[in-house]
C-alpha cells in the first residue's frame, strides 16, 4: 500500500529561495480528472493536454497539478473546447490537502505512456 500526496521537491533553490536539500511542498492545487471520450482523436487530444499537468494514473484518469485558479479555469476551457458535449464527458474532482495526502494506491501496476517511434528504412 502506497500513500501519495502533493508534489514535494528536494534540492536546488525554489522560487522562495530555500536552500538546497530542503523539502518544499509546491503551492499547487491537485485535481483528479477522468474522462470518457467517444472519439479516438478527441480522446488522444484530451490525454495530450492532461499529460502536461500530471501523470496518467489509470487509462482515463490523470492527477493534475495547477498553480492557480486562473490556470485551472484555462484548463477547463481547453478541455471544454476539445470535447463533443453530447457524446463525451470529463469529470474534474478537486482534491484538498487532506484528500491528496489520504490517497491510497493498491497494487503496483504502472500505466506506461505510449511512445511514438519512427521506422526509417
C-alpha angles and dihedrals in degrees: 000000000000129000120211132189145156116335116274121200125206128191133019125048120302126209090274092055097250114169123257115274096034120117114234123186107224115239095241137133115233121216130184106216121191129178144188108196121178099202121066094218094049090045091053091048092051092048091049092053093046093048087066090062103044149318128316104241098178132011094274100017131089132182102219129194120204125182100213145009088254091056090047090052091048090051091050090050093049092049092046089055093051099055137069102231094207092055108025139054134198122186121199117196117187113217117207120209094269092051092046092052091046097057110127121198117201115196132017103250112136122203108229118210116236113258120214115221132189119216111206119189 
